[in-house]
């Protein structure tokens, strides 16, 4: 797991650049301070949607959360709205950034499927319940988010039946600790969670990496069976895809330049 920890550190460190002189001081100390400010978000995410409701705010959209964070460090935006766990990864490796104590919004992650695929939804919900009840889901979460992160990676049981074929998972591997790249491999909480689901249901898991805003179209078109990328089951998204039960609850948070 040393490789995992090193990979996470390298991701965060390489994703952002050190700021130079002339970067403006932080002016965002609360949610209310976002009014009239320039806010960075990742395109197509919940943060993108919610930022549009902030009074007089200018929203700058980036393909990757890391790009939004870099823009913050360079003074191009005043704050970034992003999910709590990836925010923590960036802030841990950049002492010039901090997360405001006040959460911006709570959200629930779920697995997206084609609107008419109620059979798969029932299967996945059943598998998620088993994984919650037997403690597997919590162990996977702890491997990425606890003080013992990286010490208890999920491994598939021996002799798993894969007779149902391959389940294709669309994701965006720019969202640690839920999904990120370790060399050519995609790792993270969502990856292990879906592997555990597939182990329960009898599928092989195939992961296709793509832009976040391409995930739902991929599911709708049948190019992917599921979309799993720290995705919140919003009412707008429910018009386009079917969602599983919630598998994780988190917050949208505000990342700003640290006060000096």
N, C-alpha and C positions, 0 to 999 in steps of 0.2 A: 504493500500500500504506500510505500515511500514514493513510488512512481506517481501514484494518484495525487498525493499531497504536493509533490513538486510540480506536477502538471497543472494543478489548480493555481499555484503561485505564479507559474510562468504565464498562464492565461491572463491573470489579472494584471501582472506587471507589463506584459507586452501589449495589452489592450489599451493602455493609457500612456501618455507622455507627461513628463514633468513640466509643470508650468514655469514660465519665465517671469521676468519683471513685467509690470504693467497690468497684471490681472486685477480686475476690480475686487474690492472687499465684498464679502457676503452681505446681502441685504435681506435674506430670507431666513426668518427665525421661527415662523409659524405657518400654518396653512393659509391664514389670512394674508400673509405677506406675498403670496403668489400672485395676487391681483395686480395686473398690469406688468408682470414680469415676463421674461422669455424662458420658456420651459422646454427642456429636452425630453423626448420620449422615444421608445422603439416603435416603429411603424406597425400598426395593426394590433397593438397590445391593449390591455385594459387601461394602462396609463395613458395611452394615446387617446382613448375614448373619453376618459374622465377629465383630462387636461382641457379638452374643448369646452368644458362647462365653467372654467375659471374666468372670472370677470376681467375683460380687457387684456387677457394674457395672449402672448404670441407663442404658438407651439411649433417647435422645430422637430421634425420627424427624421429619425435615423434608421437605417436597416438593421443595425446592431445596437444593443444596449451599451456595449463598450464604446461605440462611436459617440453616443450621447454623453457618456462619462468623460471622454476626452474633450468634447466641446465645453463641458463644464470647467474642466481644469484650465482650459485655454481662455476662459472668460467669454465664450461665445453664447452661452446660456447662463441663466441665473440659478437654475436648479434642474434636477432630473427626477422625474417620477418613475419609479421602477419597483419591482417586487422585492420584498425584504431580504430574501436569501441571496440573490445575486448582488444586491446592494451591499450586503455584508462582505461578500468576497472582494468587491472593488475597494471598499473602505479599509478593510484589513490590510491591504497592500499599498494604500496611498494615504499617508498621514496628513495630507493637505485636504482631505475630504472628510465629511461626517454625515451621519444620518440624524435628522431631527427626531426628537423624542415623540413628537405627536405623529401618529400614523395618519396617512391620507385617506385610506379606505381599506375595508376588509374584503377579501375575496376567497372563493372556493374553487379549487382546481378539479377538473373532471376530464374524462376521455371522450373525444368527439367521434361520432360515427355517422354514416349516411342516415338520412331522416327515416327511411323505411326499414332500416336494419334492426328491428326490435328483437330479433332472435339473438344477434350478437350482443346487444345491450343487456339482455337477460343473462347471457353467459358471463359477461364481464362483471356485472353486478354481483353475481353469485361468487365469482372468484375473488373479487375485492372483499366481500364479506368474510370469506374464509381466511383471507390474508390478514384482515383486521383481527378476527377472533383468535387466530393462533399466534398472533404477535409478530408475524413476518413483516408486515408493513411498517410497524414501529421500529423493528431492527434495521430495516433498509433506511428509514429516515435518520435513525441515530448514526448510521455509518457515514452520513454526509453532513449532519448538522450538530452533532453533540461534541463534547470534549474528546471523545474517542473516535472521531471521524477518521475513516480510512483503515480501521482495524478489524472490521467484520463485514467484508464485502459479501453480497449475496451470491451464492452458487446454486446452480440447478441440482436437484436431487438426481441420483443415479437412476437409470432405467426409465426416464420419463417418456411416455407415449407421445409421439409427434404425428400421429396418423391423420390429423385434421389438415395437414398441409402448412402453409406459411401465412402468417399474419403480418401485413405490411404496416409499419408505424411511420407516419410522417412527423417530423420534428424540426426544430431549429436549434442547432447545437451551439448556441451563443448565450446560454442561460444557466450558468453554474449556480448552485450545485445540481440543478435538475437535469440539464444536459449540456455537455461541453465536449471538446475534442482533446484526446490524449494521443497525439500522433495521428494515425489514420483511424483510430477507434473512437466511437462516441460513448461516453460514460455519463453516469449521473443517476440521481434518484429515480427519475421517470423511466430510464432505461432498465434499471433493476426491477422496478415495480412492474413494468410490462413483461419483462422476462418471467417474473414470478407468476403473473396472470397466465401467460402462455404455457408455463409448466403445469398449471392447474387444469388448463383447458385442452391441452394436447396439440399445441401449435409450435412451429418454428417461428422465431421472431426475425423479421427483416426491418432494418431502420433506414429510412430515406431522409437525408438532411436537405432542407430547403429554407427559403425565406419564410419568416413567420406568417406573413399575410398570404402565402401560397398554400398553407396547410389545409384550411377549410375547403378551398377549391379542389385540392387533391382528393380529399375525402368525398366531396360531392360527386366528382367525376369517376370515382372508383379506382383511381391510381393508388390510393392508400385505403386500407381498411379502417384505420383509426388515426386520429390526430392527438398527439400527446406532447405538450410543450409548455407546461405550467399554464394551461389555458383555463380561463375563467368561463363558467357557463352563464354568460350574460343573456338577457332577453333577446337582444338583437342576434346573437349567434344561434340561439335556439330556433330561430326562423329558418336557418340554413342547415343545421346539423342536429343530430340526436346526441344527448350527453348521458354518460354513466352517472352513477352516484358519486358524490364527492370523495376524493381520496386524500386531499390535503387542504388545510385552511391556512391562509397567510395574510399578509397586509401589503398594500401598496404604500411605499414610504417615499420621503423626500430626501434626496442627497444634495448637499450644498458644499461649497468651499468652506473649509474649517476657519473659524474665527481665530485671528492671530493676536 
